[in-house]
Amino acid sequence: MLRGGVEGKLHGDLGTLASAWLTSYGEAGYNEACDISEPGDDTINLLDFSVFAENWLAEMP
């Protein structure tokens, strides 16, 4: 399976990240699994997309 994400945090696809794009904790559409930047900042933004893109098409165990 080829996915983006870090150490099992986000096993979805780009659509999952896009659905939560620019949401913050407590807002409709926020998905904690998409907050994959380190440290997490409770907002789905470019920091998370950057991590996702770095791991795009990486082999998942």
Buried (B, 14 or more C-beta within 10 A) or exposed (E): EEBBBBEEBBEBBEEBBEBBBEBBEEEEEBBEBBBBBEEBEEBBBEBBBEBBEEBEEEEEE
